[in-house]
């Protein structure tokens, strides 16, 4: 799905926009670190559990909701290496799952093209989403560690003047603030990887 007009995407009241290459990298780093700390194999992250946790951290509460998830990735990457399911075209794009408490999650994947880089693509989609009247809650996961994605999103959202929208930006650590809420990305990824606080606490003794 590479139509830059995104006319095939039906925007819902809740939208999650993720730099898929970045969340895959963070999941890999967490896996390597916690396999050493916990002395056990860490399974691939459950993508549906991760999406549910992001939605909860973004303020979604129990109800029959619709949430659109958009995975943005480099064209050279055909799948997520550290999640299941993982293949963009066959397992993620135009797929959906139902959570018993939060409703339906609809998945889309959009890759870069020769004419647009990933940072520009992500900003384009953020701009499009926040311009939609029906969208009330937006959760954005940029690469806040390298490049200018985070700063560009912060600048983009600084012009947002719509009190009806709740915007949450996720990063691995607190970042310079803006016209949005912040949450820590690591919590949702750790839960999706099956890493729990009580296990970490036990391993520290």
C-alpha positions in Angstrom: 0.0 0.0 0.0 2.1 2.8 -1.3 -0.5 5.3 -2.6 0.8 8.5 -1.1 -2.8 9.9 -1.1 -3.5 7.1 1.4 -7.0 7.0 -0.1 -7.3 3.3 0.6 -6.9 3.9 4.4 -10.1 4.5 6.3 -9.1 6.6 9.2 -10.7 5.7 12.4 -11.2 7.6 15.7 -7.9 6.1 17.0 -4.7 5.9 15.0 -1.3 4.4 15.8 1.6 5.5 13.5 4.8 3.7 14.0 8.3 3.7 12.5 8.4 0.0 12.1 12.1 -0.2 11.6 12.7 1.6 14.8 10.4 -0.5 17.0 12.0 -3.6 15.5 15.4 -2.3 16.5 14.3 -1.6 20.0 12.7 -5.0 20.4 15.9 -6.6 19.3 18.0 -4.6 21.8 15.6 -5.4 24.6 15.7 -9.1 23.6 19.5 -9.2 23.7 19.7 -7.3 27.0 17.0 -9.3 28.9 18.2 -12.7 27.6 21.4 -11.9 29.4 19.8 -10.5 32.5 17.1 -13.2 32.9 19.2 -16.1 31.5 16.3 -17.4 29.3 15.2 -17.2 25.7 13.0 -14.2 24.9 10.3 -15.0 22.3 9.4 -12.6 19.5 7.1 -9.8 20.5 3.3 -10.4 20.1 2.3 -7.6 17.8 -1.3 -7.6 18.9 -0.4 -7.4 22.6 2.0 -4.5 21.8 -0.7 -2.6 19.9 -3.2 -3.1 22.7 -0.6 -1.8 25.2 0.2 1.3 23.0 -3.6 2.0 22.8 -4.0 1.8 26.6 -0.9 4.1 27.1 -2.5 6.5 24.6 -5.6 6.8 26.7 -8.0 4.3 25.1 -10.3 2.6 27.5 -12.6 -0.4 27.4 -15.2 -0.2 24.7 -16.0 -1.3 21.2 -13.5 0.9 19.4 -11.8 0.9 16.0 -8.0 1.6 16.0 -6.0 1.9 12.8 -2.3 0.9 13.0 0.1 2.2 10.3 3.5 0.6 10.1 6.0 2.7 8.1 9.1 1.0 6.9 12.0 1.1 4.4 11.1 -0.6 1.1 14.1 -2.9 1.6 12.6 -4.4 4.7 9.9 -7.0 3.9 9.1 -7.9 7.5 9.7 -7.2 11.2 12.5 -9.5 12.5 11.5 -9.4 16.2 7.7 -9.6 16.1 5.0 -12.1 15.3 3.2 -11.9 12.9 5.9 -10.1 10.9 5.6 -10.1 7.0 4.2 -6.7 5.9 2.5 -7.7 2.7 1.1 -11.1 3.7 0.6 -10.9 7.5 0.2 -7.3 8.5 -1.1 -5.1 5.6 -4.9 -5.1 5.3 -5.3 -7.4 8.3 -7.2 -7.0 11.5 -7.7 -8.5 14.9 -10.3 -8.1 17.7 -9.4 -7.4 21.3 -12.2 -8.4 23.7 -11.9 -5.2 25.7 -10.7 -2.5 23.2 -12.4 -3.6 19.9 -11.0 -3.9 16.4 -7.4 -3.1 15.4 -6.9 -2.6 11.6 -3.3 -3.0 10.3 -1.7 -1.2 7.3 1.9 -1.1 6.2 3.4 1.6 4.0 6.9 1.5 2.6 9.2 4.2 1.3 9.7 4.8 -2.4 12.5 6.3 -4.4 10.7 9.7 -4.4 10.2 9.9 -0.6 12.3 9.1 2.4 10.9 7.5 5.6 11.0 10.7 7.7 9.1 12.6 5.1 6.6 9.8 4.7 6.0 9.6 8.4 5.5 13.4 8.7 3.1 13.3 5.7 1.0 10.7 7.4 1.0 12.4 10.8 -0.2 15.6 9.0 -2.9 13.8 7.2 -4.1 12.0 10.3 -4.3 15.1 12.5 -6.3 16.9 9.8 -9.1 14.3 9.8 -12.1 15.4 11.8 -13.0 11.8 12.8 -9.6 11.1 14.3 -9.7 11.9 18.1 -6.7 10.0 19.5 -3.3 9.7 17.8 -0.3 7.7 19.0 3.0 8.2 17.3 6.2 6.1 17.6 9.0 7.9 15.8 12.7 7.1 15.9 13.6 9.4 18.8 17.2 8.2 19.0 18.7 8.9 15.5 18.0 11.6 13.0 15.4 14.4 13.1 12.1 12.4 13.2 11.3 13.4 16.8 12.1 17.1 16.4 10.1 17.2 13.1 7.1 15.7 14.8 7.4 18.0 17.7 7.5 21.0 15.3 4.6 19.6 13.3 2.4 19.1 16.4 3.3 22.5 17.7 0.9 24.0 15.1 -2.0 21.7 16.1 -4.9 23.7 17.6 -7.5 21.1 18.1 -8.6 20.3 21.7 -10.6 17.4 20.5 -7.5 15.4 19.7 -5.4 13.6 22.2 -1.8 13.1 20.9 0.7 10.8 22.5 4.3 10.4 21.4 6.3 7.4 22.5 10.1 7.3 23.2 12.5 5.2 25.2 13.2 8.0 27.6 11.6 11.4 28.4 12.2 13.9 25.6 11.9 17.6 25.2 8.2 18.3 25.4 5.7 19.7 22.9 2.0 20.0 22.2 1.4 16.3 23.1 1.6 13.8 25.9 4.6 11.5 26.3 4.8 7.8 27.2 7.7 5.3 27.5 7.8 2.9 24.6 9.8 0.2 26.5 6.9 -0.8 28.7 4.7 -1.9 25.9 7.5 -3.7 24.1 8.6 -5.5 27.2 5.1 -6.7 27.9 4.8 -7.9 24.3 8.1 -9.8 24.6 6.8 -11.5 27.8 9.2 -9.6 30.1 7.5 -8.8 33.4 8.5 -6.6 36.3 8.4 -9.4 39.0 10.8 -11.5 36.9 13.2 -8.6 36.6 13.0 -7.9 40.4 13.7 -11.6 41.2 16.7 -11.6 38.9 18.2 -8.6 40.6 18.8 -10.6 43.9 
